[in-house]
Amino acid sequence: MSRSLLLSAALLFGATSLSAQRPVTELAVANRSNANPTVAAEGAFVAIVWSAATVSSMDLFVAVSRDTGRTFSTPVQVNRVAGDARVSGENPARVALVPRKGKTPEVLVVWTARAGSTWTLQYARSADGGQSFSAATPVPGSVAAGGRGWHSVNVDAKGRVSILWLDHRGLATTDTTHKHGTSAGMTAPSTAAANSTARAALSQVMVAQLDKTAATAVTSSPCYCCKTAIVNDGTTRYAAWRHVFPNGERDIAFASASNGAQRFTTPVRLSDDHWKLDGCPDNGPSLAVDHAHGVHAVWPTLQSGAASSDLSLFYARSRDGKRFETRQRIPTTGPASHVQVAIGRDGVPVIAWDEVTNGSRRLALARVRTAADGRATFERIPFSDEAPGQWYPALAGSSSGVFATWVRPNAGGSAIGFARIP
């Protein structure tokens, strides 16, 4: 990245007080389309990764804050092979923080790259607080023919890194005509000419640990291009993804594994939605673990009786990490998608999504409270980013609060919005 571009990028950082309660910071690399952000936090340390693209190239940049997002560093390019990143809203680069005693955390970025017709998962590390990154290294077990991605990343208390992803090497020699829009330009086989359940069985959910040399298959039959989720309660990892169950029902699946173990439990249906769909909705789940080891899940699905295009958002909680309570619908004010969840410093879940209001897609936020009868209630968080066209939020929680990032338009095309939710 040239010095002039770095300076231009730095000038685009500014805390614009669009709301006295929720100041919004804008991050962007100049003369590029900025999109697909994710965020990680540990205490006051916050790291955001996003894609910055031109018409012919896509690269990844990281900016970090050491003061809960009040100020950010100049963005640093992560991928050393210019233009090799291939990410999208459901398949973004993921940033994670690896704790280091007495030091700032290591910043880890995992992304999907393309070399010819082969898609790989690779990662790079920063040991200096996001000032520079190592050369990319393939995620163990991810080098193979065919598409892969839609990954999620978890770091346990010992610093062991787990990566969960969808892997389609079993489809590499089959028909690759996708029925619907695809993520990051990847393709999937058409389900119009064959049973979608049988087709899905050729794909796998896979997991790898960066301290190991191989990956393990969690199960087969994931939905082709919905994002995955993996979290940790201190002793156990929990994973979720959209699964193709018998009869083409595309519901959320859930499994667990102890920290350090490769094998996950047999997947179960997180909620009995029974959504039949001959295609991929490009809308996956999100998970978070609270201070009492409760697991919180959010996801989109079609509400019974709704029009085929009207997704609803749902929330469910598991107190034991095995079974989830009956789902509850999240109140929205318009067509909604891309729901996320994180835990605040008070142990209360915060959820974010984008919804169409008054003809424009905007960010929405809510806290999940527990009523006296044990049911969840949803308390909207006042938020006033006046820029229309906001979408694909991401959340991270730490002892300093919940941090939200999303895509928002600006004069140059698009930028990354950021706000701290105390």
ABEGO torsion letter per residue (X at the ends): XBAAAAAAAAAABBBBBABAABBBBBBBBBGBBBBGBBBBBBEABBBBBBBBBBAABBBBBBBBBAAGGABBBBBBBABABBGABBBBAABBBBBBBBBBBGBBBBBBBBBBBBBEABBBBBBBBBAAGGABBBBBBBBBGABBBEBBEGBBBBBBAAGBBBBBBBBAAAAAABBABBABBBBGGBBBBBAAABBAAAAAAABBBBBBBAABABBBBABBGBBAABBBBBBBAGABBBBBBBBBBBGGBBBBBBBBBBBGBABBBBBBBABBAGBBBBEBAGBBBBBBBBAAGBBBBBBBBBBBGBBAABBBBBBBBBAAGABBBBBBBBBBAEBBBGBBBBBBAAGBBBBBBBBBBGGBBBBBBBBBBBBAAGBBBBBBBBBBBABBGBBGBBBBBBAAEBBBBBBBBBAAGBBBBBBBBX
